[in-house]
Every structure is written in C-alpha cells, then in structure tokens.
C-alpha cells in the first residue's frame, strides 16, 4: 500500500468516525448501532491520534 492510499484510507476512517459520533450523539441513535459499528468506534477511539485530537478539541471547547 502506498503512503497516498494509506492517507486516503485514514481520512475516510476519520470522516466515518466523525459522522457516526455526531449523528449518534445528536440524533440519539448510537444505542441502535450494530456490534461491528460499535467495535469500529471503539478501535478508532483507542488510537493515540484520536485521543490527542480529542483532547485538543476539549481544550478548545472549554476555553470559550
């Protein structure tokens, strides 16, 4: 896999993660997610890059 393909795949994963998180929380549909979707979300949230960005996002939100 080339680096360009890898980056494209990572970007897609992050967009899907963001959409699932936002829709799940805002529309209250996350409790209806199937096990594979929940597993995907869990794996993505465990990644160091996600945790780093989540922390930055929290600091930004709470600094307003």
N, C-alpha and C positions, 0 to 999 in steps of 0.2 A: 504494500500500500504506500503510495507516495504521500509526502507531507501535505500536499494540497488536498488530496482526498481525505486524509485524516482530519484536517482542519474543517473541511466541509461537513464531515460526519459529526464532529464535535459541536459545530454551530447548530446543526439540525437538532441534536440531542438537547442542547440548551434551550432552543426555541420551544420544543415539545414540553420540556420540563416547566418552563415559564407558563405556557398556556394551561397545562394541567393544574399547576398550583393556583394560578389566578382564577380559572373557572371553578376549580374545586372549592376554593375558599369563598369567592364572591357569590357563586350561584348555589353553594351548599350541596354540591353533587359529589364531593370527594368520597363520601361514605358508600357511594354506589360503584366506585372503581373496582374493576376485577382484580384478582390477585396479581396477575402479571403486571398490571399498571402500577399497583402499589409497590411491587418489588422494584420496578424501574425507578420510581420516585425515591425509594429508599436508597438504592445504589447510587443514584446521582447526588443525593444529599450527603452521602458519606464521603464524597470526593473532596480532597483538600481544596481544589479550586473553587468548588461551590461554597464551602464553608468560609473561605476567605472573602468571596464576593458578598455572601450573605451578611457577614459581619460589617463590611463596609456599607452595605445598604442600610443596616440597622442604625449605624452611627449617623448616616446622612439623614434618615427619617427622624431620629430622636434629637438631632441638633437644630431642627427648625423650631 
